[in-house]
């Protein structure tokens, strides 16, 4: 088991649905990340929060909306997704900015 | 040219073999180097984290960084079928900025 916990593990949603992905870490890390990973590809950075403030948005479409309620929690709100958004969504955390992100096991999202 | 180049494989070896996995990179600003292992349907697991040039050993795993050649390696001794996974190299610059750059990942199969 990892020290970064993600829920749910699997999610199927229609293109008109609204859903949220949740992530929690208790390592005292100050940076939290969302990554997207397609099959047989490396993780792609989406968002970074540092000290609960959005630090990086990698030009992600607005149908993905991140939220960091506190230093241990990270959410990703999903709305009006497209089938091509189907992927493994990974949350990660790190102590500082120079690596080394620690990953959860991800939420496998299918958009129908 | 990609910032980080990694042969996607697959690499197939017999049990007990020494495995050598490699990445090359082009950005001389990279200072922190990581290797992740990712099993199917799981998140990447941090195996090794090194700063600058040199070697680091942890059990059956040895990470090497040669900054003069912009080349990093991961060696796995006495490989086991349970080592079958995708191995991702990753690196971050000294200025950090939270952007970890991943290689494509090498798929490794260890045959019993």
HADDOCK unambig.tbl for C-alpha pairs under 7 A between the chains (distance, minus, plus):
assign (segid A and resid 41 and name CA) (segid B and resid 104 and name CA) 6.12 0.50 0.50
assign (segid A and resid 42 and name CA) (segid B and resid 102 and name CA) 6.28 0.50 0.50
assign (segid A and resid 42 and name CA) (segid B and resid 103 and name CA) 6.77 0.50 0.50
assign (segid A and resid 42 and name CA) (segid B and resid 104 and name CA) 5.40 0.50 0.50
assign (segid A and resid 42 and name CA) (segid B and resid 105 and name CA) 6.56 0.50 0.50
assign (segid A and resid 90 and name CA) (segid B and resid 43 and name CA) 6.89 0.50 0.50
assign (segid A and resid 97 and name CA) (segid B and resid 96 and name CA) 4.86 0.50 0.50
assign (segid A and resid 97 and name CA) (segid B and resid 97 and name CA) 5.45 0.50 0.50
assign (segid A and resid 97 and name CA) (segid B and resid 98 and name CA) 4.40 0.50 0.50
assign (segid A and resid 98 and name CA) (segid B and resid 32 and name CA) 6.89 0.50 0.50
assign (segid A and resid 98 and name CA) (segid B and resid 92 and name CA) 5.91 0.50 0.50
assign (segid A and resid 98 and name CA) (segid B and resid 93 and name CA) 6.82 0.50 0.50
assign (segid A and resid 98 and name CA) (segid B and resid 94 and name CA) 6.61 0.50 0.50
assign (segid A and resid 98 and name CA) (segid B and resid 96 and name CA) 4.16 0.50 0.50
assign (segid A and resid 98 and name CA) (segid B and resid 97 and name CA) 6.91 0.50 0.50
assign (segid A and resid 98 and name CA) (segid B and resid 98 and name CA) 6.02 0.50 0.50
assign (segid A and resid 99 and name CA) (segid B and resid 92 and name CA) 6.07 0.50 0.50
assign (segid A and resid 99 and name CA) (segid B and resid 98 and name CA) 6.44 0.50 0.50
assign (segid A and resid 99 and name CA) (segid B and resid 100 and name CA) 6.29 0.50 0.50
assign (segid A and resid 102 and name CA) (segid B and resid 46 and name CA) 6.60 0.50 0.50
assign (segid A and resid 103 and name CA) (segid B and resid 43 and name CA) 5.88 0.50 0.50
assign (segid A and resid 103 and name CA) (segid B and resid 44 and name CA) 6.01 0.50 0.50
assign (segid A and resid 103 and name CA) (segid B and resid 45 and name CA) 6.64 0.50 0.50
assign (segid A and resid 104 and name CA) (segid B and resid 43 and name CA) 5.58 0.50 0.50
assign (segid A and resid 105 and name CA) (segid B and resid 42 and name CA) 4.78 0.50 0.50
assign (segid A and resid 105 and name CA) (segid B and resid 43 and name CA) 3.99 0.50 0.50
assign (segid A and resid 106 and name CA) (segid B and resid 42 and name CA) 6.91 0.50 0.50
assign (segid A and resid 106 and name CA) (segid B and resid 43 and name CA) 5.92 0.50 0.50
